[in-house]
């Protein structure tokens, strides 16, 4: 059902009429209203969605009270409906995340769509109402008071969600380490093959004793030992289970790539391997040991891990916070495409972290007039990511979100004055947002 999985701003008046003509009944995640109910009733409905699995309210459609099917879909008179919804949301504690959309008027009529995201601070209450309201899934009594057992589950819902996310995160880290270990075996095998070829050539060549001393072209340091890995992990707040079968992930990857001059995710030009959770790409550079890893899980987790250390004769070993910003932006853009194909709308959590930077130069996006470059005194730094699919779908809000995190990252590395100069316009000018 597209209304539950696509951004609301993609629906026009005509599309809502078509949707109603398709005879979708009301359910746990869908509710029709011919007109706006009073604030008290609408607050209970919004709370019930937030306390259950989230959902969409369409105002302007009358339903059959017996079976929940649409029977009239003419819209409602246009007006300042966003202000009324804001008042209703303000009457709820904690404030639930929501998305509002009003279609363009047709003959003075509009449809109003409100998506309430599944809450991450359950239970939610209307002000001056101690009842815990939930969606029942039945037509005749779609909203009801939670039983004591259900209420107890709501209080523990956030704890269970966190446990699920931790399992997801640990699995992604385990996959990374497993492929890193396999790559290290491959590195040693390639060096051994090189040495065998050298020894064979030395025996077969009459001037073998005059051959230069064996020197492998493969990096001599164990993989993972001379890198600074920037990891970005994002997943649904509530890991409810797989949206698709893991084998269905591959075509999504080919159709979801976001890219700029620094990074691509999910990269469609590289090899992806199947894993229990979905798919993984892991690659290492035989010359310098640079590592690149990407993962996409069928339950919505996305993961990128990329070496951000570089070296040059004049700079030595260094990193640049422009790469952090670009990788974050492109990872979030690619994640948006993946979530749309998975049909997920809701809250997202994760982190961006870097490991292995202690003692190396860290260049800011905006350099000071004196050209000073800070040295990282920390080996590990981490910054939380908390947003929702509504922000991912709004290009301007997404860029502002990335700017805020980029400022936090600069602050963490001692650029407390330069971080103020970072804004959307500057990053656009420097093509850090370009696709």
C-alpha positions as CSV (number, residue, x, y, z in Angstrom):
1,X,0.0,0.0,0.0
2,X,1.9,3.1,-1.3
3,X,0.2,5.5,1.2
4,X,2.1,3.7,4.0
5,X,5.5,3.5,2.3
6,X,6.0,6.6,0.2
7,X,6.5,10.3,1.3
8,X,3.2,12.0,1.7
9,X,4.1,14.9,-0.5
10,X,4.1,12.6,-3.5
11,X,0.3,12.3,-3.3
12,X,-1.9,14.7,-5.2
13,X,-5.7,15.1,-4.9
14,X,-6.2,12.8,-7.9
15,X,-3.9,10.1,-6.4
16,X,-5.9,10.1,-3.2
17,X,-9.1,9.7,-5.1
18,X,-7.6,6.8,-7.0
19,X,-6.4,5.3,-3.8
20,X,-9.9,5.5,-2.3
21,X,-11.3,3.8,-5.5
22,X,-9.0,0.9,-4.9
23,X,-11.0,0.0,-1.8
24,X,-8.3,-0.2,0.8
25,X,-10.0,-0.8,4.2
26,X,-9.0,0.9,7.4
27,X,-6.6,-1.0,9.6
28,X,-4.0,-0.8,12.3
29,X,-1.9,1.7,10.2
30,X,-4.7,3.5,8.2
31,X,-7.6,5.6,9.3
32,X,-10.2,7.6,7.3
33,X,-12.0,10.8,8.5
34,X,-14.7,12.5,6.5
35,X,-13.9,15.7,8.5
36,X,-11.7,16.6,11.4
37,X,-12.9,15.3,14.7
38,X,-12.5,17.5,17.8
39,X,-9.1,17.9,19.4
40,X,-9.7,15.4,22.1
41,X,-10.7,12.6,19.7
42,X,-7.9,13.4,17.2
43,X,-5.4,13.5,20.1
44,X,-6.5,10.0,21.1
45,X,-6.1,8.8,17.5
46,X,-2.6,10.2,17.1
47,X,-1.6,8.8,20.4
48,X,-2.9,5.4,19.4
49,X,-0.8,5.4,16.2
50,X,2.3,6.5,18.1
51,X,1.7,3.8,20.7
52,X,1.2,1.0,18.1
53,X,3.0,0.9,14.7
54,X,2.4,4.4,13.4
55,X,0.2,5.0,10.5
56,X,-1.6,7.5,8.2
57,X,-4.8,9.5,8.7
58,X,-6.6,10.7,5.6
59,X,-9.1,13.5,6.2
60,X,-11.6,13.9,3.4
61,X,-12.7,10.3,3.0
62,X,-15.8,8.8,4.6
63,X,-15.7,5.2,5.5
64,X,-18.3,2.4,5.9
65,X,-18.6,1.9,9.6
66,X,-19.1,-1.8,9.1
67,X,-16.1,-2.8,7.0
68,X,-13.9,0.3,6.9
69,X,-14.0,0.7,3.1
70,X,-14.1,4.2,1.6
71,X,-17.6,5.2,0.4
72,X,-17.2,8.9,-0.2
73,X,-14.0,10.8,-1.1
74,X,-14.6,14.4,-2.0
75,X,-12.1,16.1,0.3
76,X,-12.7,18.9,2.8
77,X,-12.8,22.7,2.5
78,X,-9.3,24.2,2.2
79,X,-8.0,26.1,5.3
80,X,-5.2,26.4,7.8
81,X,-5.3,22.7,8.7
82,X,-1.6,22.5,9.5
83,X,-2.2,24.9,12.5
84,X,-5.0,22.7,13.8
85,X,-2.8,19.6,13.5
86,X,0.1,21.4,15.3
87,X,-2.3,22.2,18.2
88,X,-3.4,18.6,18.4
89,X,0.2,17.4,18.4
90,X,1.1,20.0,21.1
91,X,-1.6,18.4,23.3
92,X,0.3,15.1,23.5
93,X,3.2,14.1,25.7
94,X,5.8,13.2,24.7
95,X,5.5,15.0,21.3
96,X,5.3,12.3,18.6
97,X,7.1,12.6,15.3
98,X,4.7,13.3,12.4
99,X,4.4,14.4,8.8
100,X,1.8,16.7,7.4
101,X,0.7,17.1,3.8
102,X,-2.2,19.0,2.2
103,X,-3.0,18.3,-1.4
104,X,-3.4,21.2,-3.9
105,X,-7.0,22.3,-3.8
106,X,-9.4,21.1,-6.5
107,X,-12.6,23.1,-6.7
108,X,-11.8,24.5,-3.2
109,X,-11.5,21.0,-1.7
110,X,-8.3,19.3,-0.4
111,X,-7.3,16.0,1.3
112,X,-5.2,16.3,4.5
113,X,-2.7,13.5,5.2
114,X,-1.0,13.0,8.5
115,X,1.6,10.3,9.1
116,X,2.3,9.6,12.7
117,X,5.5,7.7,13.2
118,X,5.8,4.8,15.6
119,X,6.8,6.4,18.8
120,X,10.3,5.9,20.4
121,X,9.2,7.2,23.8
122,X,6.1,5.1,24.5
123,X,3.7,5.3,26.0
124,X,2.2,8.6,24.7
125,X,-0.7,10.4,26.4
126,X,-3.1,13.2,25.5
127,X,-2.8,16.0,28.1
128,X,-5.3,15.6,31.0
129,X,-5.9,11.9,30.0
130,X,-4.3,9.1,31.9
131,X,-5.4,6.4,29.5
132,X,-3.0,4.6,27.2
133,X,-4.7,4.5,23.8
134,X,-3.7,2.0,21.1
135,X,-4.9,0.9,17.6
136,X,-6.8,-2.4,17.7
137,X,-7.0,-3.3,14.0
138,X,-10.7,-3.7,14.2
139,X,-13.1,-1.4,12.3
140,X,-15.9,-0.9,14.8
141,X,-13.5,0.1,17.6
142,X,-10.3,1.2,16.0
143,X,-8.9,3.0,19.1
144,X,-9.1,1.5,22.6
145,X,-7.5,1.7,26.0
146,X,-4.5,-0.7,26.4
147,X,-4.8,-3.6,28.8
148,X,-2.5,-3.6,31.8
149,X,-0.3,-6.3,30.0
150,X,-0.1,-4.2,26.8
151,X,0.7,-1.1,28.8
152,X,3.6,-2.8,30.5
153,X,4.9,-3.9,27.1
154,X,4.8,-0.2,25.9
155,X,6.9,0.8,28.9
156,X,9.5,-1.8,27.9
157,X,9.2,-1.2,24.1
158,X,12.2,1.2,23.9
159,X,14.3,-1.3,25.9
160,X,13.4,-4.1,23.5
161,X,14.1,-1.9,20.5
162,X,17.5,-1.0,21.8
163,X,18.4,-4.7,22.3
164,X,17.3,-5.4,18.7
165,X,19.5,-2.6,17.4
166,X,22.5,-3.7,19.4
167,X,22.1,-7.2,17.8
168,X,22.0,-5.6,14.4
169,X,25.0,-3.5,15.1
170,X,27.0,-6.4,16.5
171,X,26.2,-8.5,13.4
172,X,27.4,-5.8,11.1
173,X,30.6,-5.5,13.0
174,X,31.0,-9.3,13.0
175,X,30.6,-9.4,9.3
176,X,33.2,-6.7,8.8
177,X,35.7,-8.5,11.0
178,X,35.0,-11.8,9.3
179,X,35.7,-10.4,5.8
180,X,38.7,-8.5,7.1
181,X,40.2,-11.7,8.5
182,X,39.6,-13.5,5.2
183,X,41.2,-10.6,3.3
184,X,44.3,-10.8,5.5
185,X,44.6,-14.5,4.6
186,X,44.3,-13.5,0.9
187,X,47.0,-10.8,1.4
188,X,49.5,-13.3,2.8
189,X,48.6,-15.8,0.1
190,X,49.3,-13.2,-2.6
191,X,52.7,-12.4,-1.1
192,X,53.5,-16.2,-1.0
193,X,52.6,-16.5,-4.7
194,X,54.8,-13.6,-5.5
195,X,57.7,-15.1,-3.6
196,X,57.2,-18.5,-5.3
197,X,57.2,-16.8,-8.7
198,X,60.4,-14.9,-7.8
199,X,62.2,-18.1,-6.6
200,X,61.1,-20.0,-9.8
201,X,62.4,-17.1,-12.0
202,X,65.7,-17.1,-10.0
203,X,66.2,-20.8,-10.6
204,X,65.3,-20.7,-14.3
205,X,67.4,-17.6,-15.0
206,X,71.1,-18.1,-15.6
207,X,71.7,-14.7,-14.0
208,X,69.4,-15.5,-11.2
209,X,72.0,-14.5,-8.6
210,X,72.0,-11.0,-10.1
211,X,68.3,-10.5,-9.7
212,X,67.3,-7.7,-7.3
213,X,66.3,-8.7,-3.8
214,X,62.7,-9.9,-3.6
215,X,60.4,-7.1,-2.8
216,X,56.7,-7.8,-2.7
217,X,54.3,-5.3,-4.4
218,X,51.7,-6.2,-1.8
219,X,51.4,-4.1,1.3
220,X,53.5,-5.6,4.1
221,X,51.4,-4.4,7.0
222,X,48.5,-6.6,8.3
223,X,45.2,-5.3,7.0
224,X,43.4,-3.0,9.4
225,X,46.6,-2.0,11.1
226,X,47.5,1.2,9.2
227,X,44.0,2.6,8.6
228,X,41.6,5.1,10.1
229,X,38.1,3.7,9.4
230,X,35.2,6.0,9.2
231,X,32.0,4.0,9.9
232,X,28.4,5.1,9.4
233,X,25.6,2.9,10.6
234,X,21.9,3.6,10.3
235,X,18.9,1.5,11.0
236,X,15.2,1.7,11.9
237,X,14.5,2.6,15.6
238,X,12.4,-0.5,15.9
239,X,13.9,-3.5,14.1
240,X,10.7,-5.4,13.5
241,X,12.1,-8.0,11.1
242,X,13.0,-8.3,7.4
243,X,11.2,-6.0,5.0
244,X,12.1,-8.3,2.1
245,X,14.0,-11.6,1.6
246,X,17.8,-11.1,1.7
247,X,18.1,-12.3,-1.9
248,X,15.9,-9.4,-3.0
249,X,18.4,-6.8,-1.8
250,X,20.7,-7.1,-4.9
251,X,18.4,-5.4,-7.4
252,X,17.7,-2.7,-4.8
253,X,21.4,-2.0,-4.6
254,X,21.7,-1.6,-8.3
255,X,18.8,1.0,-8.3
256,X,19.7,2.9,-5.2
257,X,23.2,4.3,-5.7
258,X,24.0,7.9,-4.6
259,X,27.4,9.2,-5.6
260,X,29.7,12.3,-5.6
261,X,33.3,12.8,-6.4
262,X,34.4,11.3,-3.0
263,X,32.0,8.4,-2.4
264,X,29.3,6.1,-3.7
265,X,26.6,4.2,-1.7
266,X,25.4,1.6,-2.3
267,X,28.1,1.2,-5.0
268,X,26.7,-0.7,-8.0
269,X,30.0,-1.0,-9.8
270,X,31.7,-3.3,-7.3
271,X,31.3,-6.9,-6.2
272,X,28.7,-7.7,-3.6
273,X,28.6,-11.0,-1.6
274,X,25.5,-12.5,-0.1
275,X,25.3,-12.9,3.7
276,X,22.6,-14.2,6.0
277,X,21.3,-10.6,6.7
278,X,21.5,-9.3,3.1
279,X,24.6,-8.3,1.1
280,X,28.1,-7.0,1.8
281,X,30.8,-5.4,-0.3
282,X,34.4,-5.7,1.0
283,X,37.5,-4.6,-0.8
284,X,41.1,-3.8,0.1
285,X,43.9,-2.1,-1.9
286,X,46.9,-4.4,-2.3
287,X,49.2,-1.4,-2.6
288,X,48.4,0.5,0.6
289,X,45.9,-1.7,2.5
290,X,43.0,0.8,2.1
291,X,39.7,-0.8,3.1
292,X,36.2,-0.2,1.9
293,X,33.1,-2.0,3.2
294,X,29.4,-1.6,2.6
295,X,26.5,-3.6,4.0
296,X,22.7,-3.6,3.4
297,X,20.5,-5.8,5.6
298,X,17.0,-7.0,4.7
299,X,15.7,-5.5,8.0
300,X,16.9,-2.0,7.0
301,X,20.3,-1.6,8.4
302,X,22.8,0.2,6.2
303,X,26.5,0.4,6.9
304,X,29.6,2.0,5.3
305,X,33.2,1.7,6.5
306,X,35.9,3.5,4.6
307,X,39.6,4.3,5.2
308,X,40.0,8.0,5.5
309,X,43.8,8.2,5.8
310,X,45.9,9.5,3.0
311,X,49.6,10.3,2.6
312,X,51.6,12.7,0.5
313,X,55.3,13.8,0.5
314,X,54.4,17.3,1.7
315,X,51.6,16.4,4.1
316,X,52.7,13.1,5.5
317,X,49.8,11.0,6.8
318,X,46.5,13.0,7.1
319,X,42.8,13.0,6.8
320,X,40.3,15.7,5.7
321,X,36.9,16.3,7.3
322,X,35.5,17.0,3.8
323,X,35.6,13.2,3.3
324,X,33.7,12.7,6.5
325,X,30.9,15.1,5.4
326,X,30.7,13.7,1.9
327,X,30.6,10.1,3.1
328,X,27.8,11.0,5.5
329,X,25.7,12.8,2.9
330,X,26.0,10.1,0.3
331,X,25.4,7.3,2.8
332,X,22.2,9.1,3.9
333,X,21.1,9.7,0.3
334,X,21.7,6.1,-0.6
335,X,19.9,5.0,2.6
336,X,16.9,7.2,1.6
337,X,16.7,5.3,-1.7
338,X,16.9,1.9,0.0
339,X,14.3,2.7,2.6
340,X,11.9,3.9,-0.1
341,X,12.3,0.5,-1.9
342,X,11.9,-1.4,1.4
343,X,8.8,0.6,2.1
344,X,9.9,1.9,5.4
345,X,8.7,5.2,6.9
346,X,9.7,6.1,10.4
347,X,12.5,7.0,12.9
348,X,16.1,6.1,12.3
349,X,19.1,5.9,14.6
350,X,22.8,5.2,14.2
351,X,26.2,6.8,14.5
352,X,29.2,8.0,12.6
353,X,32.5,7.1,14.2
354,X,36.2,7.1,13.3
355,X,38.8,4.8,14.7
356,X,42.6,5.1,14.3
357,X,43.3,8.8,14.0
358,X,45.5,9.5,17.0
359,X,48.6,11.4,16.0
360,X,47.6,12.2,12.5
361,X,46.8,15.6,10.9
362,X,43.1,16.4,10.5
363,X,42.3,19.1,7.9
364,X,39.1,21.2,8.3
365,X,36.7,21.9,5.5
366,X,37.3,25.6,6.1
367,X,41.0,26.3,6.7
368,X,42.0,29.2,8.9
369,X,43.9,32.2,7.4
370,X,47.0,30.9,9.0
371,X,46.7,27.4,7.6
372,X,46.9,25.7,11.0
373,X,46.1,22.0,10.9
374,X,45.2,20.2,14.1
375,X,46.6,16.9,15.2
376,X,44.1,14.3,16.6
377,X,44.8,13.5,20.2
378,X,42.1,10.9,20.1
379,X,42.1,7.4,18.5
380,X,38.4,7.1,18.5
381,X,35.5,9.6,18.2
382,X,31.8,9.0,17.7
383,X,28.7,11.1,16.9
384,X,25.0,10.0,17.2
385,X,22.6,10.1,14.2
386,X,18.9,10.6,15.1
387,X,16.5,11.5,12.3
388,X,13.6,10.0,10.3
389,X,12.6,9.2,6.7
390,X,10.8,12.5,6.4
391,X,14.2,14.4,6.7
392,X,15.8,12.0,4.3
393,X,13.1,12.8,1.7
394,X,13.5,16.6,2.1
395,X,16.7,17.7,0.4
396,X,17.1,21.0,2.2
397,X,16.5,19.4,5.6
398,X,18.9,16.6,4.9
399,X,21.7,19.1,3.9
400,X,21.1,21.1,7.1
401,X,21.2,17.9,9.1
402,X,24.5,16.9,7.6
403,X,25.9,20.5,8.2
404,X,25.0,20.2,11.9
405,X,26.8,16.9,12.3
406,X,29.8,18.3,10.3
407,X,30.0,21.2,12.7
408,X,30.0,18.8,15.7
409,X,32.8,16.8,14.1
410,X,34.9,19.9,13.5
411,X,34.3,21.0,17.1
412,X,35.5,17.5,18.3
413,X,38.8,18.0,16.6
414,X,39.5,21.4,18.0
415,X,38.1,23.6,15.2
416,X,35.8,25.5,17.6
417,X,35.9,28.7,15.5
418,X,36.1,27.3,12.0
419,X,33.0,25.2,12.5
420,X,30.9,28.3,12.5
421,X,31.8,29.0,8.9
422,X,30.3,25.7,7.7
423,X,26.9,26.0,6.1
424,X,24.8,24.5,3.3
425,X,25.7,27.3,0.8
426,X,29.5,26.8,1.4
427,X,29.3,23.0,1.1
428,X,27.3,23.3,-2.1
429,X,29.8,25.8,-3.5
430,X,32.6,23.3,-2.8
431,X,30.6,20.5,-4.4
432,X,30.5,18.3,-1.2
433,X,26.8,17.8,-1.8
434,X,27.0,17.2,-5.5
435,X,25.8,14.0,-7.0
